[in-house]
Amino acid sequence: MGFVTCLLGGVAPAVNAQSADTLRLRQHLRYLTTTPQPRNHQYVAVLDTAAAYLSRQLRLAGARTSEQPYQVEGKTYRNVIGSFGPENGPRIIVGAHYDVCGEQPGADDNGSGVAALLELARLLGQQQGLKQRIDLVAYTLEEPPYFRTKLMGSYVHAKSLHDAQVPVRGMVALEMLGYFDDRKNSQHYPFGPLKLIYGSRGNYVTAVRKFGNGSFSRPFARRYKRVAALPVRRFQAPAALPGIDFSDHLNYWKFGYSALMLTDTAFFRNRNYHHATDSMEKLDFRRMALAVDALLAALLNG
């Protein structure tokens, strides 16, 4: 409440316009994790309030904002979109889902991705003369019972781009970016020997993509790793490998777009995944900020 009041009615705190601010990340997470009821599909009013907050923050950052409402079983759900750069021309999509699974606060899943999206918006708003259109999209209904259905917000958005023949360079999904663990054996894998390649410590961000989908995702992952001030692992595998498509990027794959996921690897590291213990005090905001800084640099230097 104090953060919103400060931005709307007072003077915003001084920050480095080119670097992500951990205070702002915390304040976004605090708002998202303290709604009256969980941000799940059963509480449409809560999702609407969250959508209004996201739209307001995107406008404050300087984005051209819009909503993409759609109907599910007689209820209206909505994606929130903030656009930067030129109106026309090919665009890059960066997205994160703002709903949660069940009765949990959803700090890492996926409050961290949404907070990163909003902080990226602030940083993009400070840039002069963007030559590339970048659309930031906050999706609804990523979680069960709608996961892998055509009712996912990201499916609705990807299909709308495809149907309108909008040129899209690629897509980046922000899926859980706040949980890090430096202890040995804190990182797990869908295939045991991967530990020999990527290590046993959960101290990195992973850029995940599938085979044969690299026109955008491959060079983006390389840039992200090169510019990041925290460890980054690039991971490429068949789409059938468990976990590789567990986010909104899978719907852009369905329509032939090059897409990847940036993640802390979710349940392969964070044992609070989809539990009431997924709370914000367990997150590492310094490393979250570094992940956002690398995202901005990778987008601007593409």
Helices and strands as residue ranges (DSSP letters): H 2-9, H 22-33, H 44-61, E 64-72, E 75-84, E 91-97, I 107-112, H 113-125, E 133-139, H 153-163, E 168-175, H 194-198, E 205-210, H 214-227, E 232-237, H 249-254, E 259-263, G 266-268, G 280-282, H 285-300
